[in-house]
Each structure stands twice: as C-alpha cells, then as structure tokens.
C-alpha cells in the first residue's frame, strides 16, 4: 500500500480547488419548490453531526429506480437537513420509534441531472450529468457553499450513477437490524463511529468493518487511493495491510468519522 504524502495531497487539493472554481455550475440548479410533493424515500439520524436528514425525489424518479431503470434526466434529489432536538447535555432526544426528534432547519442540498450537464468538467471531477447546489433555510443560494466537496464525495460512486442513497431510492437497503461483530481485526460501525477507533494488526493482517447503521458507510484510507466498497446495514468489507506504519482513515461518505490502524 503506497501512501501519498500529506504535503503532496494538499498541493493537489489546492490546485483542484483553484481549477474547479472556473467550472462550477451550481447556478444551473434552482430551488425545487415542490420537492415535498414528491416521495420521502429516506430519513437518517446523523449521530456525528446531530442532524436529522430527509431525502426527497419525485414519484417518477422513485418508480424508475425501483423498476431497475437508470435515474432519468430531469431527476432532482433534495436533502433537507435539520438540527436534532437535544437535551440539556447536548444529546439528541429520540421519539417513540427511537429516532431523532426533528429540530430547526439548517439547509437544503440539491442534486439535479440534465442531459449535457457536466461536459465542462475534467474527467477526474465530473459526476456524469449531475450538478449540485445548497440553499439557506430561506431557500436562497448559499453563496459560501463548497460545491467541490459534493463532487469529490459522490465521485467514487460512479457505478451507481453517483447517488450515494441509491439503495434507499430503489428500496434495496437491508431492512433487518445488524449486530456488531467483535474480535481481533474487527471494527464495528455504529452510530456513525468506528469501534474500536484504533486497532493494531501485524504486517499482512486483515481488518474487517461491519456496518450496523441505518446509513451506508465506506472506509477510505487517507493519503491513498485505498477504499472499501460501500457497506449497507449488515454488510462487511475487509482490507489487507501489508506495510508497517500508521494509517488514518475516515468514512468516505461521512468524513467526521475517523479511525486509525497501526501495522507492526
């Protein structure tokens, strides 16, 4: 496993950010006024950010996805992000269904697909024909939004048309609850945390992650191109570490989730 230096990665990221500003096309996306007349196809409790997130799509888009068809041009996916209600200790309050209680609206995130969109982007950045935009609670554009991060986050998911929530959209997300596994070389993913956060293995050792959350996760080793597949609830992924060293990793979908592997 070859790990790119942090300095090199930072320089590459800085260069990409400068170049990307010339191509950003978020102005093409307008606020979807009737998003809530569509289908609420996913609700997620974000333990890492203490947020309550709802995902909407039109019935036509949902029907196409659940019929196994490609997501059609004209599709608009809207994520409504709200704060979770918290108690006096800052912990999210849950309802009778063990889900977060919805608090104040924070922002909207929208991704829209149109024929011919995205042609101006370089191949290492383009997300097919999707564009992204974020909006303030008053539905105006968030001028300070880093749209590059949207492209970067969705880019590895080209095999599912860059839609991270596809398993929820097409109703293939596992419904059964998952149990965390324990033992040497094993990491459980629960409530948007890696447990244990730090793990040690010998050279040539394997580490297996199992997702127990009602949200997909993906292990991404920082400073490298090494990443696991996307894990839905109950699914596991294994990576082998042949070189000695310390490897920091994050969830490729939720960068606030962090872990560390020491290979000796």
Residue pairs with C-beta under 8 A, 6 or more apart in sequence:
1 221
1 224
1 226
1 241
1 242
1 243
1 247
2 224
3 221
3 223
3 224
3 245
3 247
4 223
4 224
5 223
6 223
9 223
16 125
16 148
17 148
19 122
20 125
20 148
20 151
23 120
23 121
23 122
23 125
24 147
24 148
25 117
25 118
25 120
25 131
26 131
26 132
26 133
26 141
26 145
26 147
27 133
27 141
28 112
28 114
28 117
28 131
28 133
29 110
29 111
29 112
29 131
29 132
29 133
31 108
31 110
31 135
31 139
32 76
32 78
32 110
32 112
35 56
35 76
35 78
35 80
36 56
38 56
38 57
38 58
38 59
38 61
38 62
38 78
39 56
39 57
39 58
39 59
39 62
40 54
40 55
40 56
41 55
41 56
41 57
41 62
41 165
41 168
41 169
42 53
42 54
42 55
42 165
42 168
42 169
43 52
43 53
43 54
43 55
43 99
44 52
44 53
44 55
44 214
44 215
45 51
45 52
45 53
45 84
45 92
45 99
45 100
45 214
46 52
46 53
46 84
46 192
46 215
46 254
47 92
47 191
47 192
47 193
48 192
48 193
48 254
48 256
48 257
49 256
50 83
50 84
50 86
50 90
50 92
50 100
51 81
51 82
51 83
51 84
51 100
51 106
52 81
52 82
52 83
52 84
52 100
52 101
52 102
52 103
53 79
53 80
53 81
53 82
54 79
54 80
54 82
55 77
55 78
55 79
55 80
55 165
55 168
55 169
56 77
56 78
56 79
56 80
57 65
57 75
57 76
57 77
57 78
57 169
58 75
58 76
60 72
61 71
61 72
61 75
61 76
61 77
61 169
62 169
64 70
64 71
64 72
65 71
65 166
65 169
65 170
66 169
66 170
66 171
68 170
70 161
71 113
71 161
71 163
71 169
72 113
73 113
73 114
73 115
73 129
74 113
74 114
75 112
75 113
76 110
76 111
76 112
76 113
77 110
77 111
77 112
77 163
77 165
77 169
78 108
78 109
78 110
79 108
79 109
79 110
80 105
80 108
81 105
81 106
81 107
81 108
81 109
82 102
82 103
82 104
82 105
82 106
83 103
83 104
83 106
84 92
84 93
84 100
84 101
84 102
84 103
85 92
85 93
85 100
85 101
85 102
85 103
86 92
86 93
86 103
87 93
92 100
92 101
93 100
93 101
94 100
94 101
95 101
104 137
105 137
106 137
107 134
107 135
107 136
107 137
107 142
108 134
108 135
108 137
108 139
109 132
109 133
109 134
109 135
109 150
110 132
110 133
110 134
110 135
111 130
111 131
111 132
111 150
111 154
111 163
112 130
112 131
112 132
112 133
113 128
113 129
113 130
113 131
114 129
114 131
115 129
116 129
117 129
117 130
117 131
118 126
118 127
118 128
118 129
118 130
118 131
119 126
121 127
121 151
124 155
125 148
125 151
125 152
125 155
126 151
127 150
127 151
127 154
127 155
127 158
127 162
128 158
128 161
128 162
130 154
130 162
132 147
132 150
132 151
133 141
133 145
133 147
134 141
134 142
134 145
134 147
135 141
135 142
136 142
153 164
153 252
153 253
154 162
154 163
154 164
155 162
156 218
156 227
156 252
157 163
157 164
157 166
157 230
160 166
163 169
164 216
164 230
164 253
165 216
167 173
167 216
167 232
173 232
173 233
174 232
174 233
174 234
174 235
176 233
176 234
177 212
177 233
178 210
178 211
178 212
178 233
178 234
179 212
180 188
180 189
180 190
180 195
180 210
180 212
181 188
181 208
181 210
181 236
182 188
185 199
185 201
185 205
185 206
185 207
185 208
186 207
186 208
186 210
187 194
187 195
187 196
187 199
187 207
187 208
187 209
187 210
187 259
188 194
188 195
188 209
188 210
188 212
189 195
189 209
189 210
189 211
189 212
189 213
189 217
189 231
189 251
189 257
190 212
190 213
191 213
192 213
192 215
192 251
192 254
192 256
192 257
193 257
194 209
194 251
194 257
194 258
194 259
197 258
197 259
197 260
198 259
198 260
198 261
198 262
199 207
199 259
199 260
199 261
199 262
200 261
200 262
200 263
200 264
201 207
201 241
201 261
201 262
201 263
201 264
202 263
202 264
203 241
203 242
203 243
203 244
203 263
203 264
204 240
204 241
204 242
205 240
205 241
205 263
206 238
206 239
206 240
206 241
207 238
207 239
207 241
207 261
208 236
208 237
208 238
209 217
209 219
209 228
209 231
209 236
209 237
209 238
210 231
210 234
210 235
210 236
211 217
211 231
211 232
211 233
211 234
211 235
211 236
212 233
212 234
213 233
214 233
215 233
215 253
215 254
216 230
216 231
216 232
216 253
217 230
217 231
217 251
217 253
217 254
217 257
218 227
218 228
218 229
218 230
218 231
218 251
218 252
218 253
219 227
219 228
219 237
219 239
219 249
219 251
219 252
219 259
220 226
220 227
220 228
220 249
220 250
220 251
220 252
221 227
221 239
221 247
221 248
221 249
222 247
222 248
222 249
222 250
223 248
226 239
227 252
228 237
228 238
228 239
229 237
230 253
231 237
241 247
241 261
241 263
243 263
244 263
244 264
245 262
245 263
246 260
246 261
246 262
246 263
247 260
247 261
247 262
247 263
248 258
248 259
248 260
249 258
249 259
249 260
249 261
250 256
250 257
250 258
250 259
251 257
